[in-house]
Amino acid sequence: MDSLYIVIPAYNESENIEKTTKEWYAVVERHNSSGTSRLVIIDDGSRDNTYEILRKLSENMPLLIPIKKENGGHGDTVLFGYRYSLKNDADFIFQTDSDG
């Protein structure tokens, strides 16, 4: 079966991240017949509580993988997400922005 990893880089998105996460989580759930699809949201060193919101959401969303890393910019964070996805055997990777 095919696994889909949706990668979302996030930086200071506390106002948008819950809505965006819920919207994209539903997509991952629909494409998870193999049980290996994931929503990967990478907090790129936010100065707000974006990561804390993601950690709280992940308590009830087992397909959500919140990752926190030092700030490296948008491109660096997207590549980080691609590498993470490939390392975890993603068959397909889709990237979108965190602002909804």
Residue pairs with C-beta under 8 A, 6 or more apart in sequence:
1 33
1 34
1 35
1 36
2 34
2 91
2 92
3 34
3 36
3 37
3 38
3 89
3 90
3 91
3 92
4 28
4 31
4 32
4 37
4 38
4 90
4 91
4 92
4 93
4 94
5 37
5 38
5 39
5 40
5 81
5 84
5 85
5 88
5 90
5 92
5 93
5 94
6 24
6 27
6 28
6 38
6 39
6 40
6 93
6 94
6 95
6 96
7 40
7 41
7 42
7 78
7 81
7 82
7 84
7 85
7 93
7 94
7 95
7 96
8 20
8 24
8 39
8 40
8 41
8 42
8 81
8 95
8 96
8 97
8 98
9 41
9 42
9 44
9 74
9 77
9 78
9 80
9 81
9 95
9 97
9 98
10 17
10 41
10 42
10 43
10 44
10 46
10 50
10 54
10 98
11 43
11 44
11 45
11 46
11 50
11 71
11 74
11 77
11 98
12 46
12 47
12 48
12 50
13 20
13 46
13 48
13 50
13 98
13 99
14 46
14 48
14 49
14 50
14 53
16 98
16 99
16 100
17 41
17 50
17 53
17 54
17 98
18 53
18 57
19 100
20 98
20 99
20 100
21 39
21 41
21 54
21 57
21 61
21 64
22 57
23 100
24 39
24 96
25 39
25 61
25 63
25 64
27 39
28 37
28 38
28 39
28 63
29 63
31 37
32 63
36 89
37 63
38 63
38 64
38 65
38 85
38 88
38 90
39 61
39 63
39 64
39 65
40 65
40 67
40 81
40 84
40 85
41 54
41 64
41 65
41 66
41 67
41 98
42 67
42 68
42 69
42 77
42 80
42 81
42 84
43 50
43 51
43 54
43 66
43 67
43 68
43 69
44 69
44 71
44 72
44 73
44 74
44 76
44 77
45 68
45 69
45 70
45 71
45 72
51 66
51 68
54 64
54 66
55 66
57 64
57 66
58 64
58 65
58 66
67 80
67 84
69 77
69 80
72 80
78 95
81 93
81 95
82 93
82 95
85 93
86 93
